């Protein structure tokens, strides 16, 4: 028996004895209450799940309705599915452009984050130096600093960068490049931390064998450790993709031209024009365009996402 | 070319600096340093690009304490963190009581998680449409004869309560996942023994599940605080960016966004935007330290 089970003794022996000493009807009443409560909670959980499913289905169905149907019959089926809602959202309301911005900015910044964070995490996990622990803590602090503490300097820096590049270097600048760079910086602390924990969980024998066989440290890292850590790397990549795909604050602040903004901002923009255009079917098509890639990603890597987000959090 | 393991370690030490340096420099100069510069900006009066910043000491902070709009935004954020947090963790605990032995539990768990990976803007737009004065919820309420229950859900009186409810609804699944992944690690025979001794589910939760998940609770609570202080998107999605969101609905992050962009027609106030950022950081830090103290416990080893 280990100490923890002693701590738990009241749950077993002591409690049980107390329960037995309690007059039987009282205990039975409590147990009935207990049963009632858990029944209620279970029902509540299923209702919660049902709400989610209904809301999702409702959004998809609404995205296929005419404007009239959206209001006269909010919970019915459309007479004929209005696929043109999607066509219009894509071409007229700018979701095509926004999807392009989202995909390029998110892909570029998520990949660049990995390229910078992976080598750092590897040496932090493997080198036995006291400074390594301090550096890990230093990166972990970044996870607790709200992005709002960076809004003003990032706003100014992206403006300066744009002016500098336009006037001195290239003659043009695209705010989406600044946005991607900001995303790399914002993703770095979490990614370094998560990957360090992951590399630590990997066995050291293989790389040591490789090194004894004559592979230098760089070759060992590129040809052995990166493939070996594939699972953890993909997980970190997916988590960053999810977070960046949904990011809205810095898009609104950094990217001046609404035409260049990503999908969440495009949806907001369309929502704001609703009182003039009332293209409600198109609005819901926009919601589907924004949300569908994440749902597909979740269907593909759901277990991995949940595991990394929760266990990465606990460690 | 055989080398010893010690030599391998030595070689690995050689790549330590070059491998670490890019990440360390970027993080230091583009994350930590700007965060520190924010503190400096917060002591200035600065009305945006093209104007100069003037040092004005603590004026931004003093203004925050006397300006009712700022105070409302911070009170809202605090209410969201505390009240929203109470709901999130109450629901999580209730779920932990039953989920271990529930039929379809892994399905329910993965479904509850879905809202946390979806854009709050998308969720807010869809739910906001349901909650509009002439939206579907009020229509359904009057159709089933509950006309007295219809209200302006997104009107000034109720909007912040709706925002809290939405945040709770979106994020609870994440905390359920965190806590349940810890519950999974508890050996089944502890529950078996407890059941044989006549302990009901609440007692099992009280004496087994709760004490053995304390460390995960402490982490979960910290993550909640860090996330909830930043609440921004859902407010914007409920109120839109076309006009300034009603004061009653604003969180600190929304207030800061308005200060940076200048709102609809006003001038930007970069100095006070920086000050809001600093206060949000302090709020996070204080709450995290307090929670760590409050929830500190010796880890129960199994």
Interface residues (C-beta under 8 A of the other chain):
Chain A: X2 X3 X4 X5 X7 X8 X10 X11 X12 X13 X15 X16 X19 X20 X27 X30 X31 X34 X35 X37 X38 X41 X42 X44 X45 X46 X48 X49 X52 X53 X55 X58 X59 X71 X74 X75 X116 X117 X119 X120 X122 X123 X124 X126 X127 X128 X129 X132 X135 X138 X139 X142 X143 X144 X145 X146 X147 X148 X149 X150 X151 X152 X153 X154 X155 X156 X157 X159 X181 X184 X185 X186 X188 X189 X192 X207 X208 X211 X212 X213 X214 X216 X217 X218 X221 X242 X245 X246 X248 X249 X252 X253 X263 X264 X267 X268 X269 X271 X272 X273 X275 X280 X283 X284 X287 X290 X291 X294 X295 X297 X298 X302 X303 X305 X306 X307 X309 X310 X311 X313 X314
Chain B: X1 X2 X3 X4 X5 X7 X8 X9 X11 X12 X13 X14 X15 X16 X19 X20 X22 X23 X24 X26 X27 X30 X31 X32 X34 X35 X37 X38 X41 X49 X94 X95 X97 X98 X99 X102 X107 X108 X109 X110 X111 X112 X113 X114 X115 X116 X117 X118 X119 X120 X121 X122 X125 X126 X127 X129 X134 X135 X136 X139 X140 X174 X177 X178 X181 X182 X190 X193 X194 X197 X198 X199 X200 X201 X202 X203 X204 X206 X207 X208 X211 X212 X215 X216 X219 X220 X222 X223 X226 X229 X230 X232 X233 X236 X237 X240 X241 X242 X252 X253 X256 X257 X260 X261 X270 X273 X274 X276 X277 X278 X280 X281 X284 X285 X288 X300 X301 X302
